[in-house]
Each structure stands twice: as structure tokens, then as C-alpha cells.
Amino acid sequence: DVGEVRGHAGEAAADEVLSVRGLSLPPEDLHEWALTDIDLSVRRGEIVGIAGVAGSGQSELFAALSGERLSPRPEDILILG
């Protein structure tokens, strides 16, 4: 059994560390998926996983989040503001 999980006293749960707003990228080749209007918010202390069936776009999303592919709009992905 897993007990109740709580943050430490004094933690600001509202601190956003990753913000993705309206991220859209065309595929670079025939075997990639387009990303269309992706929104994602991760707050301090959260753990987020991105999963899917192979070929469903998670590789393209990871490439955009890691900086391997850059969005034409820099404001689409913000890290620590």
C-alpha cells in the first residue's frame, strides 16, 4: 500500500518550471508526426511522463522539449519563465 503523498511545508506548488503553449511543428520527413497546438504545464515537484505507441509523436515532442528541434516561436516553450 502507498500512503498519502504530500509536499513539504512551505513549498510553493504554483511555481511553474516548464510551460508549453500552442507548440506546433510540421514533420521534418515522411515518417514524423506534426505537433499541433501542444499545451503542457509542469510545476515544481511534479513528475511527468510522455508515452505512446511507437510513431505517435512522442519522439517529435521530446525533440522539441529538449531543444533538438526549435520552434519558430521562442515563447512556445518556457523553462523557469
C-alpha positions, 0 to 999 in steps of 0.5 A: 500500500502507498500512503498519502503523498504530500509536499513539504511545508512551505513549498510553493506548488504554483511555481511553474518550471516548464510551460508549453503553449500552442507548440506546433511543428510540421514533420521534418520527413515522411515518417514524423508526426506534426505537433499541433497546438501542444499545451503542457504545464509542469510545476515544481515537484511534479513528475511527468511522463510522455508515452505512446505507441511507437510513431505517435509523436512522442519522439517529435515532442521530446525533440522539441522539449529538449531543444533538438528541434526549435520552434519558430516561436521562442515563447512556445516553450518556457523553462523557469519563465 
